[in-house]
Amino acid sequence: MKKNLLLCIDLQTILESDNLLKPEKQYLGLLRCKLPNEGNFYGDQYEFKEVKVPSNTCRRNVHLFIGKYITLTCRPDGTLRMNLRNIDLNSIDIDSFCLELMNEIREVHKGFVEESSLFQSNSQ
C-alpha cells in the first residue's frame, strides 16, 4: 500500500446524493487525474465521480490491504477486520511464516495509525 499526501489540488466532485462531500462519509466512485502539472507537485486537477450502486446489490467488504498472508477489509459500518488467508502450513517454514506475518501486520498498522493521526491533527 503506497500513500501520498497531495497538497494544493483542484478537486471537482460529481456526486449522486450530496452537493458537497460530507466528513466521515464513505463514497464509492472513481478518482482520476484530469490534468497533471508536470515538474511541480502543486496545481494538479482531479475529478471524483460517485458511482450509483443499485439498492438490490449486496455490497461486499472493501479490501484495504491484500498481502501474502493477510487481508484487511472495511465493513459497511466502518469497522476494520484483519483476515488470515488460506495457508498450507505443511509446505512452509513456521519461523519464516511468523516473521513475514508479523511484518505484514506492522505494515498495515503503520499505514492506518499514520493516516488516523493525520486526520485527528487536522480536525483539531
Backbone bond lengths (Angstrom), bond angles and torsions (degrees), N, CA, C in turn:
res aa  C-N    CA-C-N  psi(-1)  N-CA   C-N-CA  omega(-1)  CA-C   N-CA-C  phi
1 M - - - 1.444 - - 1.534 107.30 -
2 K 1.315 115.52 121.29 1.462 120.14 179.62 1.514 108.76 -107.61
3 K 1.338 115.51 134.47 1.459 120.63 -178.21 1.513 109.45 -115.27
4 N 1.315 115.24 142.80 1.456 121.53 174.06 1.515 107.75 -137.32
5 L 1.313 115.66 144.76 1.450 121.55 174.91 1.519 107.09 -112.83
6 L 1.336 116.10 111.96 1.460 121.10 -177.71 1.514 109.10 -98.62
7 L 1.315 115.92 124.50 1.457 121.64 179.63 1.524 109.26 -103.52
8 C 1.318 115.78 149.95 1.469 122.22 173.24 1.526 112.02 54.55
9 I 1.313 116.33 61.14 1.457 120.17 176.75 1.521 108.85 -113.42
10 D 1.310 115.56 155.88 1.457 121.80 171.12 1.514 106.86 -97.54
11 L 1.336 116.06 121.07 1.457 120.73 -178.75 1.524 109.05 -120.52
12 Q 1.318 115.36 119.34 1.457 121.12 175.52 1.519 107.13 -102.09
13 T 1.341 117.01 129.17 1.455 120.72 -179.78 1.522 109.89 -112.52
14 I 1.315 114.76 138.05 1.457 122.34 175.03 1.526 105.38 -121.00
15 L 1.330 116.29 101.34 1.454 121.73 -172.56 1.520 111.04 -111.31
16 E 1.327 115.16 145.89 1.464 121.39 178.47 1.523 111.80 -81.62
17 S 1.338 116.20 -40.86 1.461 119.73 -168.93 1.527 114.65 -105.98
18 D 1.322 119.01 -31.55 1.465 122.26 -174.61 1.525 110.35 -118.17
19 N 1.333 115.52 156.53 1.460 119.61 173.62 1.527 111.12 -79.44
20 L 1.338 116.47 -41.08 1.462 122.73 179.25 1.521 109.40 -124.71
21 L 1.327 116.41 156.82 1.465 120.39 175.43 1.520 109.11 -64.64
22 K 1.321 116.42 134.12 1.459 120.97 178.59 1.529 109.41 -99.76
23 P 1.332 117.07 139.08 1.466 119.88 179.32 1.526 111.23 -61.45
24 E 1.320 115.59 142.68 1.464 124.31 176.40 1.524 113.78 67.32
25 K 1.329 120.00 4.42 1.462 121.83 177.33 1.525 108.53 -96.21
26 Q 1.335 115.96 135.74 1.451 120.52 179.59 1.521 109.30 -91.41
27 Y 1.326 115.54 135.43 1.450 122.16 178.09 1.525 108.83 -118.33
28 L 1.316 115.95 137.97 1.454 121.86 177.05 1.519 107.23 -99.27
29 G 1.321 117.64 124.14 1.445 118.50 -177.76 1.503 113.25 -178.51
30 L 1.315 115.08 -161.77 1.449 123.08 -175.73 1.525 109.48 -124.39
31 L 1.329 115.87 127.55 1.457 122.06 177.21 1.520 107.46 -110.29
32 R 1.327 116.99 127.39 1.466 119.39 178.88 1.518 109.84 -136.94
33 C 1.319 114.55 151.84 1.462 121.55 177.05 1.519 107.47 -88.71
34 K 1.338 116.23 112.76 1.462 120.64 -178.50 1.520 111.53 -77.94
35 L 1.336 116.31 -44.30 1.460 120.14 -174.84 1.522 109.24 -143.69
36 P 1.345 117.02 96.68 1.459 118.25 177.99 1.520 110.48 -74.61
37 N 1.320 115.71 141.69 1.454 122.25 177.85 1.524 106.91 -94.86
38 E 1.325 117.04 97.86 1.463 122.11 -175.02 1.529 111.14 -64.80
39 G 1.332 116.35 137.42 1.452 121.68 175.88 1.515 114.64 81.41
40 N 1.333 117.32 -10.29 1.463 120.69 -179.36 1.521 107.07 -137.99
41 F 1.316 117.38 137.28 1.454 120.88 -178.06 1.527 112.34 -81.31
42 Y 1.311 118.50 -8.81 1.451 121.95 -176.06 1.518 110.38 -104.10
43 G 1.308 116.68 144.81 1.453 121.62 174.13 1.517 114.72 96.44
44 D 1.335 118.02 8.02 1.462 119.35 176.61 1.516 109.57 -65.96
45 Q 1.325 116.17 147.40 1.465 121.08 178.36 1.523 108.80 -111.89
46 Y 1.351 115.44 125.64 1.452 121.98 -178.53 1.521 109.88 -121.55
47 E 1.337 114.20 156.60 1.459 120.53 177.84 1.528 108.04 -134.14
48 F 1.337 115.85 131.82 1.462 121.03 175.00 1.519 107.69 -116.57
49 K 1.327 115.49 124.96 1.463 120.68 178.83 1.526 108.32 -118.14
50 E 1.329 115.43 119.35 1.460 120.63 179.77 1.522 109.19 -72.68
51 V 1.320 115.76 139.04 1.453 122.02 178.88 1.520 108.33 -101.09
52 K 1.294 116.65 127.54 1.463 121.58 179.01 1.525 108.70 -81.00
53 V 1.331 116.28 123.24 1.453 122.08 179.46 1.520 108.08 -101.14
54 P 1.331 118.04 126.74 1.468 119.41 177.60 1.524 110.81 -58.33
55 S 1.317 116.48 142.97 1.469 120.92 -174.99 1.527 112.43 -69.01
56 N 1.319 118.73 -19.85 1.460 120.25 -178.81 1.528 112.77 -85.56
57 T 1.340 118.45 -3.26 1.457 120.25 178.20 1.521 110.35 -85.02
58 C 1.306 115.37 146.72 1.460 121.41 178.05 1.519 107.73 -92.60
59 R 1.323 117.36 112.39 1.459 121.46 -178.61 1.516 109.44 -82.44
60 R 1.326 115.42 122.79 1.453 120.68 -179.25 1.519 110.31 -83.47
61 N 1.307 115.06 168.27 1.460 120.22 177.79 1.528 109.49 -67.20
62 V 1.308 116.18 134.36 1.455 122.52 -177.30 1.519 109.55 -79.08
63 H 1.341 117.13 130.85 1.458 121.61 177.29 1.529 109.26 -80.52
64 L 1.320 116.42 123.25 1.453 121.90 177.28 1.517 111.86 -99.57
65 F 1.324 116.87 -25.29 1.456 122.27 179.92 1.522 107.94 -149.05
66 I 1.323 116.12 131.41 1.461 120.96 176.16 1.518 106.82 -125.71
67 G 1.308 116.08 109.32 1.455 121.43 -179.47 1.515 111.00 -110.51
68 K 1.315 115.27 -172.09 1.463 120.61 179.39 1.523 111.15 -72.15
69 Y 1.345 116.82 -35.03 1.459 120.95 -175.55 1.527 114.30 -116.38
70 I 1.331 118.26 -24.09 1.467 119.95 -177.99 1.522 110.38 -132.83
71 T 1.327 114.79 158.91 1.457 122.25 169.58 1.521 107.50 -128.84
72 L 1.324 115.76 147.32 1.455 121.16 176.49 1.513 107.27 -115.44
73 T 1.328 116.61 124.83 1.455 121.32 -178.64 1.521 110.06 -120.51
74 C 1.320 114.83 156.19 1.459 121.75 177.08 1.520 107.66 -115.89
75 R 1.303 116.33 121.69 1.465 121.25 178.99 1.523 110.12 -76.30
76 P 1.327 117.66 162.15 1.472 120.16 179.71 1.527 114.04 -57.83
77 D 1.342 117.87 -25.56 1.470 119.89 178.49 1.531 112.51 -84.42
78 G 1.356 117.70 0.68 1.455 121.52 175.68 1.518 115.12 96.26
79 T 1.326 118.54 -5.77 1.460 120.26 179.49 1.526 110.10 -78.15
80 L 1.326 115.45 147.95 1.455 121.72 179.70 1.514 109.88 -97.93
81 R 1.347 115.52 145.41 1.459 120.33 179.69 1.520 108.98 -138.01
82 M 1.329 116.48 128.62 1.449 121.95 177.50 1.525 108.02 -97.86
83 N 1.324 116.66 128.16 1.464 122.27 -177.99 1.519 109.98 -118.74
84 L 1.322 116.35 139.60 1.456 122.40 176.00 1.524 107.69 -87.65
85 R 1.316 116.78 128.67 1.462 121.14 -179.09 1.523 110.23 -75.98
86 N 1.326 116.91 164.60 1.460 121.57 177.84 1.525 109.87 -64.22
87 I 1.331 115.76 127.15 1.457 121.55 -175.14 1.521 108.51 -135.42
88 D 1.323 115.43 136.66 1.459 120.77 173.71 1.524 107.37 -94.36
89 L 1.321 116.75 98.37 1.461 121.28 -175.16 1.522 112.97 -68.22
90 N 1.336 117.93 -17.11 1.469 120.23 179.67 1.526 111.99 -75.71
91 S 1.327 117.20 -21.75 1.466 119.81 -174.55 1.530 113.25 -100.68
92 I 1.340 118.59 3.12 1.466 119.70 -178.80 1.523 110.50 -126.88
93 D 1.322 114.81 159.28 1.454 122.05 175.54 1.533 108.09 -80.69
94 I 1.308 117.65 125.52 1.462 121.73 -172.99 1.534 111.20 -64.58
95 D 1.336 118.66 -34.49 1.463 120.51 -179.88 1.524 111.44 -67.51
96 S 1.330 116.89 -45.16 1.472 119.19 179.25 1.526 110.65 -68.27
97 F 1.332 116.87 -35.12 1.466 120.90 176.74 1.531 110.48 -60.38
98 C 1.320 116.66 -47.13 1.465 120.74 -178.83 1.528 111.12 -63.36
99 L 1.311 118.24 -41.92 1.465 121.30 179.35 1.530 111.46 -65.29
100 E 1.327 116.96 -45.11 1.466 119.98 179.98 1.526 111.22 -66.66
101 L 1.315 117.61 -37.73 1.458 121.56 176.90 1.531 110.50 -64.09
102 M 1.324 116.94 -43.31 1.460 121.06 178.23 1.535 110.68 -61.89
103 N 1.330 117.58 -41.31 1.459 120.91 179.31 1.532 111.45 -64.98
104 E 1.333 118.29 -38.64 1.463 120.43 177.03 1.521 111.33 -65.68
105 I 1.322 117.37 -41.78 1.461 120.52 178.80 1.524 109.91 -63.79
106 R 1.326 118.02 -40.53 1.468 121.02 177.01 1.527 111.18 -63.50
107 E 1.335 117.15 -40.16 1.465 121.11 179.60 1.527 110.59 -62.77
108 V 1.324 116.64 -44.39 1.465 120.78 178.30 1.519 110.42 -63.64
109 H 1.317 117.05 -47.37 1.460 121.91 -178.15 1.520 111.06 -62.04
110 K 1.325 116.92 -44.11 1.461 121.09 -179.27 1.531 110.58 -60.53
111 G 1.318 117.34 -44.35 1.459 121.15 -179.85 1.511 113.11 -62.38
112 F 1.316 118.01 -42.30 1.455 120.22 -175.90 1.518 113.30 -83.70
113 V 1.314 118.73 -28.27 1.460 119.89 176.91 1.519 109.68 -70.19
114 E 1.345 118.41 -41.63 1.460 121.16 178.55 1.517 110.92 -64.46
115 E 1.346 117.44 -42.14 1.457 120.41 -179.87 1.520 111.13 -64.68
116 S 1.324 117.62 -45.88 1.460 119.60 -177.30 1.524 110.92 -67.09
117 S 1.344 118.44 -34.78 1.460 119.39 178.57 1.525 110.28 -70.49
118 L 1.336 117.88 -31.40 1.459 120.35 175.63 1.516 110.89 -64.32
119 F 1.348 115.73 -44.89 1.460 119.08 -178.77 1.528 111.38 -66.82
120 Q 1.320 117.94 -37.47 1.454 120.56 -179.97 1.520 110.98 -67.70
121 S 1.339 118.49 -40.46 1.451 120.71 -178.80 1.526 110.92 -70.65
122 N 1.341 118.08 -32.05 1.464 120.58 178.78 1.509 112.14 -74.54
123 S 1.323 118.07 -29.39 1.457 120.72 -177.55 1.522 112.76 -81.52
124 Q 1.334 117.94 -14.21 1.461 120.66 -177.67 1.509 111.36 -85.62
